[in-house]
Amino acid sequence: MSRRLVSSPAIALLLLAAGCASFPAPTPYVLEIVDRIPAPPGPFVRVRGKVTLSSAWLSGTFTGAMVVRGGADPAVRLKCFPDLGGKALDMLVQPSRIVGYVPALNQGCDVAMPASEAPNPVTMMGVSMLEFYAPVTRERVLGARPEGDGWWLLLRPIVQGVRVMVRLEPDGRISRKRFEWNHGVRWEEELPSSGALVFRSLGVELRVEQSEAAVVDSVPGAIFELALPAGTKPIEMPR
């Protein structure tokens, strides 16, 4: 018996169509609230803060240093440092590629997007970081489902193949996010009004608390370059 193989882009389109069916088209009233969501700062932002990671894969509290590039070619570079020693985590995230390296474990990944393999903590965190700093505009809203006094919005994703849903409050604040990706992997984020981000999935909990941020006009291009050292082992999923 022969099999007909369906490409990953075709599967993504089928899932997107199925997802849109459960999210009616947004009303003009909802789109007016979306228009009030503040645009992220830019063109470049340097961010520092505290990163707390709890998992069987990697745990600890680190100082995070991040550079964000907005616009049509977004990117995020994140480095996390422990109190003593060198880097604990180094990541470069773009819509077309996610690279991450954990020196202490000699583990890393360099994944072209859209990916067909199962997500790992680095690729999931990468998607979350890009979406955290991406603008939520009416052009990205594919559907809106009322719930309580707010709405769940289905968004056109920054990374192709990821299903992104955000909770829109009546005052225009995004309070929660839900993600669905390859192999049925799901994760959620809480976005308290304090500006922190809390990420939970697959035995991983990540909390990012921003302490300072500065908008700058330019940064060295080398910031958005990262290659894995020779001999790097694949990322191991938490058990």
N, C-alpha and C positions, 0 to 999 in steps of 0.2 A: 504494500500500500504506500503510495507516495504522500509526502508531506509538502505543504506549501509554507515557506518561511516568510514571516512578516518582519519588515525592518523595524528597528527601534523608533525612527521618526514616525512611521505609520502607527505603531502602538501608542506613541505619545499623543497623536492626533485623535485616536479613538478614545483614549482616556479623557482627553480634554473635552471632547464632545459629550461624553457621559457625565462628566463633572458639571458642565454648563447646564445640563438638563435639570439638575437639582438646584440651580441658582437662577431665578428669573432675571430678566434684564433689569438693570438698575433704573429706578424712577428718577425724574428730574430733581426731586427733593433730595434724594440720596447723593446725587452727583453734585448738588450745590454744597452739601456738607463735605464731600471729598475735596472740593475746590478750596476749602478752608484749612486743609491739612498743611502745615508749614513745609516748605521745601527744605531739603537738607542743605547745610552750608557747603560752600565750595569756592573755587574749583578744587582746592586741596584742603584737607583737614589733618592736623596732627593731634593725636589723642593719647592721653596717659590715664591709667586707672588701675584698679585692683581686679585681678582675674582669679576666681576660686573655682577649681576643677576637682570634682569627686568622681572617681570611677575605678574599676579594676585595672584599667589601662594606664592611667596617669592621674595622680592626685597631688594637690598642694595649693598654696596661695602664692600668686606670682604678681610681679609688677608688669603690666602690659603696656607696650608702646606700639601705637598703630598709626599708619598713614593711609588716608582714604582719598581716592581720586574719583570725582564725580563725572557727570557728563555722559556723552555717548559711548565712551570706552571706560566703564568703571573698573576699579581695582581696589583691593585692600591688602596691605602688608601688615602682618601682626608678628611681634616678637614678645615672648614672655620670659621673664627672668626671675629666678628664685632669689632669696635673700643673699645666698652665697653661691658662687659658681657661675658657670656660663649660661647660655640660653637653655630654657626648658622646652621651648616650642618656637618654630619659625614657619610662617605660612605666607603664601602669596595666593590671592584669590581673584580670578577673573571669570566672566561668564563662559569663556571657552576653555578654561584650565584651572585646576586647583592643585597646588603643590604644598606639601607640609612635611616637616622634618622634626623628629624628636631625638636630639643628640644623645640623651642619657640611655635611651632604649635602642639607638641606632635603627629606628623605624621611620618610614616615610612613605609618601605616595606622590605620584605625578600623574594626574588623571585628566585626560581630555574630555571636555563636556560637549554634548550630552553623553553620560556614561551609561554603560549597560550592566556593569558589575554592581554588586551589593554595596551600598554606602558604608563608610567607616566614620569614626568620630571626626576625622579631619575634614572629609568632604561635607559632612553634615554641618559642622561648624562654619565651613567656608560659605556654604549656601546661606546660612543664617546671617553671617556678617555682611554679605553683599546686599541681602534684602533689608537689613537693619538701616543701611545708609542709602537705600534707593528711594527715590520719590514715589509717593502713592498719588497718582493722578487719575483723572477720569478716563484717560486713554488706556490705562491698564486694567480698568474694572470690567471684567467679563460678565459678572452677575452679582446680585445682592439678595440675600435671604434674611428677612426680618427675624429677630429673636429678642424677646423682651423689649427693652426700650432702645435697642441698637440693631446692628445688622452684621452678618458675616458676609464679607466681600470675597469673591473669587477673583484673583489677580492674574494677569499675564505675567509669567515668571521672568526673572532676570536670567536664571539658568534654565535652559530648555529641558523639558522633561520633568520638572518639579512642579507639583501642585501646591499652590500657595493660597492660603485663606487667612484673612485678617479680620479681627473684631473691631468694628467702627462704633464708637460711642456717640451719643447725640451731640456732644460738644466738639466732635471732630478729632478726638484722640483715638489712636490705635492702642488697644489694651492687651491684646493677645494675638498670637499667630499660630497657625497649624500648617504643617508640611507633610506631604506624602511623596515618596520617591520610589526608586526601583525596589523590586522584591518585597513590596508591601511595607517598607520601612516608613514609620511615622514619627514625628516629634512635635513638641509644642514649645512655645515661648510665652512667658509672661513679661509684660512691659509696664511695670509700676510707674506711677506718675513721677516718681523720683528720678526717672531716666535710666534706671538699671535694666539689665536684660537677664532673664533667668531661662535657661535652656535645659530641657529634660528629654532624654530618649535612651533606650537600650542600656540602662544602667549607668548612664552618664548624666551628671548634673553640672552645669556651667553657669556661673554668675559673674557678670561683668559690671563693675561699678566705675563709671567715668569720674575722674577727679579734675581733669583740666582738658580743654580743647582749644585749639588756635587755628583760625582760617589763614591760609597762606596762598600766595599767588602762584608759586611754583615749588617743585622739589626736584632733586636729582633723579634722572631717569633710571639710574641703577637701583633705586629703591624697589622698583617693580620688576626686578629680575631675581630669580631663585632657582638653583639647580641642586638636585640631591647628590651628596657625596657618593663616590663609588662604593659598592658593597652595602648600601642601605637595604635593610630588610623591609618587607611589606608591613603595613600597619596591621596589628592584631586586634580583632574585635574583642571588647569586654565580654566576659562570661558571667 
